[in-house]
Amino acid sequence: MVELPLAAVDRIIRKATGIRVSEEAAKALTDYLEEVGMNVSREASVYAKHANRKTITDADIRLATKK
């Protein structure tokens, strides 16, 4: 389930390191970031539901990333 564009992840890696990036490296980071994003989203939804909201807010995401 690839949602993040490889080109964007490639740019992130190049910006952080200043060196070339293989497609496999960008794909590996994409997979990891998507997994982390799914976990953060699930945790944020718990906070939103606890507050009796149907909308996840930036505060929910911030709380979820601190956990």
PyMOL commands that place a pseudoatom at each C-alpha (Angstrom):
pseudoatom trace, name=CA, resn=MET, resi=1, chain=A, elem=C, hetatm=0, pos=[0.000, 0.000, 0.000]
pseudoatom trace, name=CA, resn=VAL, resi=2, chain=A, elem=C, hetatm=0, pos=[2.179, 2.832, -1.271]
pseudoatom trace, name=CA, resn=GLU, resi=3, chain=A, elem=C, hetatm=0, pos=[0.700, 6.242, -0.537]
pseudoatom trace, name=CA, resn=LEU, resi=4, chain=A, elem=C, hetatm=0, pos=[3.787, 8.429, -0.232]
pseudoatom trace, name=CA, resn=PRO, resi=5, chain=A, elem=C, hetatm=0, pos=[5.473, 9.338, -3.509]
pseudoatom trace, name=CA, resn=LEU, resi=6, chain=A, elem=C, hetatm=0, pos=[8.998, 7.965, -3.834]
pseudoatom trace, name=CA, resn=ALA, resi=7, chain=A, elem=C, hetatm=0, pos=[10.196, 11.284, -5.260]
pseudoatom trace, name=CA, resn=ALA, resi=8, chain=A, elem=C, hetatm=0, pos=[9.149, 13.125, -2.109]
pseudoatom trace, name=CA, resn=VAL, resi=9, chain=A, elem=C, hetatm=0, pos=[10.901, 10.621, 0.129]
pseudoatom trace, name=CA, resn=ASP, resi=10, chain=A, elem=C, hetatm=0, pos=[13.975, 10.794, -2.106]
pseudoatom trace, name=CA, resn=ARG, resi=11, chain=A, elem=C, hetatm=0, pos=[14.042, 14.591, -1.635]
pseudoatom trace, name=CA, resn=ILE, resi=12, chain=A, elem=C, hetatm=0, pos=[13.749, 14.214, 2.146]
pseudoatom trace, name=CA, resn=ILE, resi=13, chain=A, elem=C, hetatm=0, pos=[16.708, 11.842, 2.265]
pseudoatom trace, name=CA, resn=ARG, resi=14, chain=A, elem=C, hetatm=0, pos=[18.811, 14.007, -0.085]
pseudoatom trace, name=CA, resn=LYS, resi=15, chain=A, elem=C, hetatm=0, pos=[17.978, 17.137, 1.923]
pseudoatom trace, name=CA, resn=ALA, resi=16, chain=A, elem=C, hetatm=0, pos=[19.026, 15.408, 5.149]
pseudoatom trace, name=CA, resn=THR, resi=17, chain=A, elem=C, hetatm=0, pos=[22.195, 13.828, 3.795]
pseudoatom trace, name=CA, resn=GLY, resi=18, chain=A, elem=C, hetatm=0, pos=[23.273, 15.652, 0.652]
pseudoatom trace, name=CA, resn=ILE, resi=19, chain=A, elem=C, hetatm=0, pos=[24.059, 12.394, -1.135]
pseudoatom trace, name=CA, resn=ARG, resi=20, chain=A, elem=C, hetatm=0, pos=[22.370, 10.316, -3.831]
pseudoatom trace, name=CA, resn=VAL, resi=21, chain=A, elem=C, hetatm=0, pos=[19.640, 7.865, -2.863]
pseudoatom trace, name=CA, resn=SER, resi=22, chain=A, elem=C, hetatm=0, pos=[18.841, 4.500, -4.409]
pseudoatom trace, name=CA, resn=GLU, resi=23, chain=A, elem=C, hetatm=0, pos=[15.256, 3.735, -5.308]
pseudoatom trace, name=CA, resn=GLU, resi=24, chain=A, elem=C, hetatm=0, pos=[15.363, 0.792, -2.884]
pseudoatom trace, name=CA, resn=ALA, resi=25, chain=A, elem=C, hetatm=0, pos=[16.426, 3.102, -0.033]
pseudoatom trace, name=CA, resn=ALA, resi=26, chain=A, elem=C, hetatm=0, pos=[13.598, 5.526, -0.774]
pseudoatom trace, name=CA, resn=LYS, resi=27, chain=A, elem=C, hetatm=0, pos=[11.144, 2.597, -0.938]
pseudoatom trace, name=CA, resn=ALA, resi=28, chain=A, elem=C, hetatm=0, pos=[12.373, 1.242, 2.406]
pseudoatom trace, name=CA, resn=LEU, resi=29, chain=A, elem=C, hetatm=0, pos=[11.916, 4.617, 4.084]
pseudoatom trace, name=CA, resn=THR, resi=30, chain=A, elem=C, hetatm=0, pos=[8.501, 5.010, 2.429]
pseudoatom trace, name=CA, resn=ASP, resi=31, chain=A, elem=C, hetatm=0, pos=[7.359, 1.684, 3.878]
pseudoatom trace, name=CA, resn=TYR, resi=32, chain=A, elem=C, hetatm=0, pos=[8.608, 2.643, 7.336]
pseudoatom trace, name=CA, resn=LEU, resi=33, chain=A, elem=C, hetatm=0, pos=[7.045, 6.122, 7.261]
pseudoatom trace, name=CA, resn=GLU, resi=34, chain=A, elem=C, hetatm=0, pos=[3.706, 4.702, 6.150]
pseudoatom trace, name=CA, resn=GLU, resi=35, chain=A, elem=C, hetatm=0, pos=[3.757, 2.195, 9.013]
pseudoatom trace, name=CA, resn=VAL, resi=36, chain=A, elem=C, hetatm=0, pos=[4.605, 4.888, 11.550]
pseudoatom trace, name=CA, resn=GLY, resi=37, chain=A, elem=C, hetatm=0, pos=[1.945, 7.177, 10.074]
pseudoatom trace, name=CA, resn=MET, resi=38, chain=A, elem=C, hetatm=0, pos=[-0.702, 4.472, 10.385]
pseudoatom trace, name=CA, resn=ASN, resi=39, chain=A, elem=C, hetatm=0, pos=[0.221, 3.846, 14.027]
pseudoatom trace, name=CA, resn=VAL, resi=40, chain=A, elem=C, hetatm=0, pos=[0.156, 7.554, 14.880]
pseudoatom trace, name=CA, resn=SER, resi=41, chain=A, elem=C, hetatm=0, pos=[-3.197, 7.929, 13.120]
pseudoatom trace, name=CA, resn=ARG, resi=42, chain=A, elem=C, hetatm=0, pos=[-4.720, 5.037, 15.056]
pseudoatom trace, name=CA, resn=GLU, resi=43, chain=A, elem=C, hetatm=0, pos=[-3.505, 6.474, 18.351]
pseudoatom trace, name=CA, resn=ALA, resi=44, chain=A, elem=C, hetatm=0, pos=[-4.769, 9.956, 17.416]
pseudoatom trace, name=CA, resn=SER, resi=45, chain=A, elem=C, hetatm=0, pos=[-8.195, 8.507, 16.632]
pseudoatom trace, name=CA, resn=VAL, resi=46, chain=A, elem=C, hetatm=0, pos=[-8.340, 7.099, 20.165]
pseudoatom trace, name=CA, resn=TYR, resi=47, chain=A, elem=C, hetatm=0, pos=[-7.768, 10.606, 21.545]
pseudoatom trace, name=CA, resn=ALA, resi=48, chain=A, elem=C, hetatm=0, pos=[-10.424, 12.091, 19.267]
pseudoatom trace, name=CA, resn=LYS, resi=49, chain=A, elem=C, hetatm=0, pos=[-12.964, 9.413, 20.227]
pseudoatom trace, name=CA, resn=HIS, resi=50, chain=A, elem=C, hetatm=0, pos=[-12.179, 9.933, 23.908]
pseudoatom trace, name=CA, resn=ALA, resi=51, chain=A, elem=C, hetatm=0, pos=[-13.000, 13.628, 23.445]
pseudoatom trace, name=CA, resn=ASN, resi=52, chain=A, elem=C, hetatm=0, pos=[-16.276, 12.645, 21.696]
pseudoatom trace, name=CA, resn=ARG, resi=53, chain=A, elem=C, hetatm=0, pos=[-15.101, 14.050, 18.377]
pseudoatom trace, name=CA, resn=LYS, resi=54, chain=A, elem=C, hetatm=0, pos=[-15.290, 12.574, 14.898]
pseudoatom trace, name=CA, resn=THR, resi=55, chain=A, elem=C, hetatm=0, pos=[-12.396, 14.720, 13.684]
pseudoatom trace, name=CA, resn=ILE, resi=56, chain=A, elem=C, hetatm=0, pos=[-8.726, 14.143, 14.440]
pseudoatom trace, name=CA, resn=THR, resi=57, chain=A, elem=C, hetatm=0, pos=[-7.038, 17.445, 15.269]
pseudoatom trace, name=CA, resn=ASP, resi=58, chain=A, elem=C, hetatm=0, pos=[-3.421, 18.526, 15.198]
pseudoatom trace, name=CA, resn=ALA, resi=59, chain=A, elem=C, hetatm=0, pos=[-3.399, 18.257, 18.992]
pseudoatom trace, name=CA, resn=ASP, resi=60, chain=A, elem=C, hetatm=0, pos=[-4.383, 14.590, 18.716]
pseudoatom trace, name=CA, resn=ILE, resi=61, chain=A, elem=C, hetatm=0, pos=[-1.518, 13.960, 16.298]
pseudoatom trace, name=CA, resn=ARG, resi=62, chain=A, elem=C, hetatm=0, pos=[0.938, 15.781, 18.577]
pseudoatom trace, name=CA, resn=LEU, resi=63, chain=A, elem=C, hetatm=0, pos=[-0.188, 13.726, 21.585]
pseudoatom trace, name=CA, resn=ALA, resi=64, chain=A, elem=C, hetatm=0, pos=[0.074, 10.510, 19.586]
pseudoatom trace, name=CA, resn=THR, resi=65, chain=A, elem=C, hetatm=0, pos=[3.611, 11.296, 18.436]
pseudoatom trace, name=CA, resn=LYS, resi=66, chain=A, elem=C, hetatm=0, pos=[4.743, 11.923, 22.013]
pseudoatom trace, name=CA, resn=LYS, resi=67, chain=A, elem=C, hetatm=0, pos=[3.672, 8.449, 23.063]
for i in range(1, 67): cmd.bond("trace and resi %d" % i, "trace and resi %d" % (i + 1))
show_as sticks, trace
zoom trace
